Amino acid sequence: MKRKKPTKNIFTLIIILMITLSACDVQSQGGEQVLITEPGFMMDTYVVLTIHGYVPEGIVEKAFDLIEELESLMSITIENSDVYRINSSGGEPVTVNPRTVDVIQNAIEFGELSGGLFDITIGRLTRLWNFGESREIPDENSIIEAQQTANFRQIIISEHENTVTLTNPEAWIDLGAIAKGYIADQVVELLSTNGVTSALIDMGGDIIALGSRGDGSPWRLAIRNPFDHHYMPFAATIEVSDVAVISSGTYERSFDIDGIRYHHILDPRTGYPAQSDIVSVTIIAQNGIIGEGLSTMAILMGSEEITEVLTNHYGFIGAVLILQDGEILEIGDVRRN
């Protein structure tokens, strides 16, 4: 693990794009076909798909149809989604799509790995705080009541029947901390099985690099300054190929009251935003769902505890942690410029 006290600090990932194209535009650059599309808001974020080289006919539409399909299964707010039906079931078993079962099973594994800190049954808390729409601290009694429904061990899965049961009928599942990584992985699989060998999928900080750029060089990602990004927007870049790069932090979906920042990563033990020494984390992992789980865990656990978890996790490659005092910790394999 490398520790640095930099003059520049780094935060969430922003793609350095050397060209700017309109949505779904395909152009040639230096003999290389390049497609960049920004279709708008999906899953509460902007989704950008970049393809170099071979672009199969209709692949962009298929990719975004897949994202929409999976979101319709895993959203906590879309009526008749799998998650919505589980939360409305009153404790009865609910038959769901096998892909929903897959995500919930992965979430349970992260719950066990984190000693319960990563908990997808905080749905009542996330809806109570309602980050992104509300800038108010909920009533304390309401927080306590919602917090008492959180316990991922109340989830019962019958994989054979594809059913999910919440033994506490008052509990709600929220897959917001893990679904985007899974969906990004599925988009990569769709692209690769259709012959795409060079692509970058960006789902609002959840980034997966399929192969390298069309010219064989790594994808280059810039990292933003979390403390004064207006004065110094970017602090560093990293170069990656065939990996997921997932970031989490206390900067987005947050608000400040009396000098205290309230952010969207909630601690199931307290019902309030997590308090640790980490301001932001960037995880480089074998796939998106691993990166999602580990990045959220890092904010919840803090730098000392998460370091041991990361270095022993099979899907982990590297990480950059930004601490409250501005110190940067590099763990594992981080190719940073």
Secondary structure, DSSP 8 states (H G I E B T S, - for coil): -EEE--SS---SEEE--S----TTEEEEETTEEEEEE---EETTEEEEEEEES---TTHHHHHHHHHHHHHHHH-SSSTTSHHHHHHTSTT--EE--HHHHHHHHHHHHHHHHTTTSS-TT-HHHHHHH-BTTB-S---HHHHHHHHTT--GGGEEEETTTTEEEESSTT-----TTTHHHHHHHHHHHHHHHTT--SEEEEETTEEEEES--TTS--EEEEEE-SS-TTTS-EEEEEEESS-EEEEEESSSSEEEETTEEEES-B-TTTSSB---SEEEEEEEESSHHHHHHHHHHHHHH-HHHHHHHHHT-TTEEEEEEEETTS-EEEEE---B-
